[in-house]
Amino acid sequence: MEHTMPEQFYTMLLELQEVDFVLVELTLYLDTHPRDTHAIQQYNQYAQKRMHLAARFEQEFGPLKSFGQSFTRHPWQWIDTPWPWQV
């Protein structure tokens, strides 16, 4: 099944991936520098940004996560967007 998605789908997905990258790096840094207040503030800012981006993405294009971690509308939305290996 081939999906034709609007450019905004890919733009928002890229932005989510960029924020996820920052969160992974900050997590690794904080594992070895747990008292770095500035890094903790950055982590919390990016975590909040990710929550907002994910909510916008899911509202527009459907769920990002499965197994009850994201809601879906009717009909089942998982088949409406490309699979991860198709992006």
Residue frames relative to the residue before (quaternion, step in Angstrom):
aa qw qx qy qz dx dy dz
M 1.0000 0.0000 0.0000 0.0000 0.00 0.00 0.00
E 0.1882 -0.7898 0.5765 0.0925 3.58 -0.72 1.03
H 0.1928 -0.7828 0.5859 0.0823 3.54 -0.99 0.90
T 0.1681 -0.7393 0.6417 0.1158 3.54 -1.04 0.80
M 0.0598 -0.8208 0.5678 -0.0177 3.54 -0.39 1.24
P 0.5447 -0.6094 0.4572 0.3507 3.58 -1.13 0.60
E 0.6652 -0.5185 0.3633 0.3959 3.57 -1.21 0.51
Q 0.5976 0.5847 -0.3585 0.4153 3.60 1.07 -0.72
F 0.5700 0.5857 -0.3793 0.4339 3.62 1.09 -0.65
Y 0.7229 0.4396 -0.2441 0.4739 3.57 0.79 -1.04
T 0.6207 0.5405 -0.3363 0.4577 3.60 1.06 -0.71
M 0.6938 0.4605 -0.2751 0.4805 3.56 0.88 -0.94
L 0.6325 0.5277 -0.3305 0.4608 3.60 1.01 -0.75
L 0.6398 0.5111 -0.3185 0.4776 3.60 1.00 -0.79
E 0.6471 0.5123 -0.3246 0.4619 3.58 0.94 -0.83
L 0.6323 0.5161 -0.3266 0.4766 3.59 1.01 -0.75
Q 0.6559 0.5091 -0.3104 0.4628 3.58 0.94 -0.84
E 0.6384 0.5203 -0.3265 0.4639 3.60 1.01 -0.75
V 0.6609 0.4875 -0.3030 0.4835 3.58 0.95 -0.87
D 0.6260 0.5324 -0.3355 0.4605 3.60 1.00 -0.78
F 0.6255 0.5357 -0.3349 0.4578 3.59 1.00 -0.80
V 0.6538 0.5046 -0.3122 0.4695 3.59 0.91 -0.92
L 0.6647 0.5091 -0.3077 0.4520 3.59 0.93 -0.87
V 0.6299 0.5134 -0.3397 0.4736 3.60 1.00 -0.72
E 0.6733 0.4953 -0.3008 0.4592 3.59 0.87 -0.91
L 0.6619 0.4917 -0.3098 0.4735 3.59 0.94 -0.83
T 0.6134 0.5443 -0.3425 0.4585 3.59 1.05 -0.73
L 0.6650 0.4945 -0.2998 0.4726 3.58 0.90 -0.91
Y 0.6485 0.5119 -0.3134 0.4681 3.58 0.97 -0.85
L 0.7008 0.4773 -0.2766 0.4522 3.58 0.86 -0.97
D 0.5461 0.5986 -0.4011 0.4273 3.59 1.18 -0.38
T 0.7654 0.3199 -0.1819 0.5279 3.59 1.10 -0.63
H 0.7512 0.2617 -0.1646 0.5832 3.60 1.31 -0.21
P 0.0119 0.8815 -0.4720 0.0012 3.61 0.76 1.02
R 0.6900 0.4727 -0.2869 0.4671 3.61 1.18 -0.26
D 0.4593 0.6894 -0.4441 0.3414 3.61 1.25 0.09
T 0.3108 -0.8009 0.4906 0.1458 3.54 -0.09 1.37
H 0.6477 0.5247 -0.3208 0.4498 3.58 0.93 -0.86
A 0.6654 0.4910 -0.3029 0.4736 3.60 0.93 -0.87
I 0.6273 0.5215 -0.3368 0.4702 3.60 1.03 -0.73
Q 0.6386 0.5130 -0.3255 0.4723 3.59 0.99 -0.79
Q 0.6424 0.5132 -0.3177 0.4723 3.58 0.97 -0.84
Y 0.6353 0.5343 -0.3260 0.4524 3.56 0.93 -0.92
N 0.6874 0.4850 -0.2850 0.4593 3.58 0.84 -0.98
Q 0.6212 0.5332 -0.3364 0.4654 3.61 1.04 -0.73
Y 0.7021 0.4534 -0.2705 0.4779 3.58 0.87 -0.93
A 0.6041 0.5403 -0.3599 0.4621 3.60 1.08 -0.64
Q 0.6604 0.4874 -0.3029 0.4843 3.58 0.98 -0.82
K 0.6313 0.5263 -0.3299 0.4642 3.58 0.97 -0.83
R 0.6555 0.5150 -0.3169 0.4524 3.58 0.96 -0.85
M 0.6222 0.5422 -0.3391 0.4516 3.58 1.00 -0.81
H 0.6819 0.4818 -0.2863 0.4700 3.59 0.91 -0.90
L 0.6521 0.5083 -0.3139 0.4667 3.59 0.94 -0.87
A 0.6626 0.5036 -0.3064 0.4620 3.58 0.92 -0.91
A 0.6440 0.5166 -0.3266 0.4602 3.60 0.95 -0.82
R 0.6542 0.5005 -0.3115 0.4738 3.60 0.96 -0.83
F 0.6502 0.5193 -0.3139 0.4572 3.56 0.94 -0.92
E 0.6947 0.4821 -0.2825 0.4530 3.58 0.82 -0.99
Q 0.6198 0.5331 -0.3440 0.4618 3.57 1.05 -0.67
E 0.7245 0.4460 -0.2316 0.4717 3.56 0.99 -0.86
F 0.8506 0.1954 -0.0350 0.4869 3.58 0.82 -1.02
G 0.6309 -0.5344 0.3482 0.4417 3.59 1.20 -0.12
P 0.7656 -0.4340 0.2448 0.4069 3.55 -1.33 0.14
L 0.3564 -0.7130 0.5710 0.1962 3.52 -1.25 0.67
K 0.7818 0.2378 -0.1082 0.5662 3.58 1.10 -0.69
S 0.3110 -0.7446 0.5597 0.1888 3.54 -1.20 0.52
F 0.7268 0.4598 -0.3149 0.4015 3.54 -1.33 -0.33
G 0.7419 -0.4561 0.2200 0.4395 3.55 0.96 0.94
Q 0.5374 0.6327 -0.4071 0.3809 3.58 1.23 0.12
S 0.7491 0.1833 -0.1401 0.6210 3.59 1.30 -0.19
F 0.4346 -0.6801 0.5267 0.2667 3.53 -1.18 0.59
T 0.1766 -0.7599 0.6137 0.1212 3.55 -1.27 0.36
R 0.3832 -0.6816 0.5679 0.2568 3.53 -1.22 0.53
H 0.5156 -0.5948 0.5070 0.3512 3.53 -1.33 0.04
P 0.5301 -0.2385 -0.8061 0.1107 1.65 -1.66 1.83
W 0.7573 -0.3751 0.2942 0.4464 3.54 -1.39 0.22
Q 0.3039 -0.8281 0.4551 0.1214 3.58 -0.56 1.20
W 0.4973 0.6948 -0.4311 0.2900 3.60 1.13 -0.33
I 0.6884 0.4741 -0.2902 0.4661 3.57 1.12 -0.50
D 0.5711 0.6410 -0.3590 0.3663 3.61 1.27 -0.12
T 0.7538 0.3219 -0.1903 0.5404 3.59 1.13 -0.47
P 0.6343 -0.5343 0.3780 0.4116 3.59 -1.18 0.38
W 0.5042 -0.5996 0.5192 0.3418 3.54 -1.21 0.51
P 0.6867 -0.5083 0.3037 0.4216 3.64 -1.10 0.55
W 0.7009 0.4604 -0.2836 0.4651 3.63 0.94 -0.75
Q 0.6275 0.5284 -0.3434 0.4572 3.60 1.25 -0.08
V 0.6032 0.5688 -0.3518 0.4345 3.60 1.25 -0.25
